[in-house]
């Protein structure tokens, strides 16, 4: 996901510099999300999201595999959704980024690590109805050097969403 984000930012910077110097925050956010979604879809289809997840687990000392359950095989998928203004008023975010199981499989909801009989640092991951997310608010740094501000309602929502809230900051210079 991070690689897709970085690549989307690089492509966006080039596009704005070449074609969209007068772009506002909303336009930039839409351009970024279009590029980011495209790159995420390609990464998900190529199973790179799942592979990166397993690589991260291995980095912390767990040797893991995604295993089939029932008749379906679960792959992790990442999606990005632009919020309509009516949704943004409720969520406090311009868009949401979610990591979820691509297919629903039999079993109880959640992501579980189950110990293997082989060794204590080996596990099998059974992905069921799993979903985690990040709520993102975009802000543009204006030509006067000041950042855009959060509305009063977004400020009031922030404390209850701080665990999964992020800022996407644009500076066109």
FENWOKA-V31077 format. One record per residue. RES is the residue in one small letter. PHI is phi in whole degrees, -180 to 180 (* if undefined). PSI is psi in whole degrees, 0 to 359 (* if undefined). NEAR is the number of other C-alpha atoms within 8 Angstrom. Layout:
BEGIN
((RES PHI PSI NEAR) (RES PHI PSI NEAR))
END
This chain:
BEGIN
((x * 318 7) (x -63 321 5) (x -63 318 6) (x -63 318 11) (x -61 310 9) (x -60 316 8) (x -66 321 9) (x -64 319 12) (x -63 316 9) (x -62 314 8) (x -64 319 9) (x -64 315 11) (x -56 314 8) (x -63 315 8) (x -63 316 9) (x -66 317 10) (x -62 320 8) (x -84 324 7) (x -129 341 6) (x -133 47 8) (x -61 333 8) (x -97 16 4) (x -64 142 8) (x -97 176 7) (x -57 315 10) (x -65 317 6) (x -65 316 8) (x -62 318 9) (x -61 316 9) (x -63 317 9) (x -62 314 9) (x -60 312 11) (x -64 322 10) (x -60 314 8) (x -69 316 11) (x -62 315 13) (x -61 318 10) (x -61 313 8) (x -67 322 10) (x -64 317 12) (x -61 316 10) (x -63 317 8) (x -66 319 11) (x -65 314 13) (x -62 328 7) (x -86 4 6) (x 63 22 10) (x -72 332 9) (x -65 311 12) (x -62 317 11) (x -64 320 8) (x -66 321 8) (x -61 313 8) (x -65 322 10) (x -64 320 8) (x -63 318 8) (x -65 320 11) (x -63 322 10) (x -60 330 7) (x -95 10 6) (x 102 9 7) (x -106 131 10) (x -99 110 9) (x -129 160 11) (x -138 151 8) (x -87 130 10) (x -118 153 9) (x -71 145 9) (x -132 132 10) (x 63 228 6) (x -103 1 6) (x -116 152 9) (x -112 129 9) (x -93 134 15) (x -122 145 11) (x -79 145 12) (x -138 147 11) (x -121 133 13) (x -130 152 11) (x -131 127 11) (x -125 125 7) (x -76 131 9) (x -89 132 11) (x -65 161 7) (x -59 324 7) (x -65 325 7) (x -75 319 8) (x -59 324 12) (x -62 327 10) (x -84 317 6) (x -86 329 8) (x 84 9 12) (x -127 148 14) (x -73 327 13) (x -154 164 12) (x -121 144 13) (x -120 124 12) (x -126 146 11) (x -111 124 11) (x -145 163 12) (x -71 131 14) (x -68 321 8) (x -124 143 9) (x -81 136 9) (x -127 169 13) (x -70 148 7) (x 125 179 5) (x -81 154 6) (x -64 151 7) (x 124 173 9) (x -109 122 10) (x -123 142 7) (x -104 121 8) (x -114 130 8) (x -64 143 10) (x -92 158 9) (x -75 347 5) (x -73 306 5) (x -157 155 7) (x -66 338 8) (x -97 12 8) (x -107 140 11) (x -146 165 13) (x -116 138 12) (x -104 125 12) (x -110 110 12) (x -93 121 13) (x -112 230 15) (x -83 73 12) (x -104 135 10) (x -155 132 9) (x -134 152 7) (x -145 169 9) (x -132 129 10) (x -98 126 14) (x -119 136 13) (x -118 127 12) (x -94 142 12) (x -139 140 12) (x -109 135 11) (x -83 123 12) (x -78 166 9) (x -61 336 5) (x -78 0 4) (x 91 359 6) (x -99 144 7) (x -81 151 8) (x -61 153 8) (x -108 162 5) (x -81 143 6) (x -69 166 6) (x -59 318 6) (x -68 323 8) (x -68 323 11) (x -62 322 9) (x -71 331 7) (x -80 335 10) (x -54 311 10) (x -57 324 7) (x -83 351 6) (x -117 5 8) (x -57 330 8) (x -69 340 5) (x -138 32 8) (x -116 136 12) (x -138 156 9) (x -108 135 8) (x -106 110 8) (x -105 127 8) (x -107 132 9) (x -132 112 7) (x -101 112 5) (x -140 * 2))
END
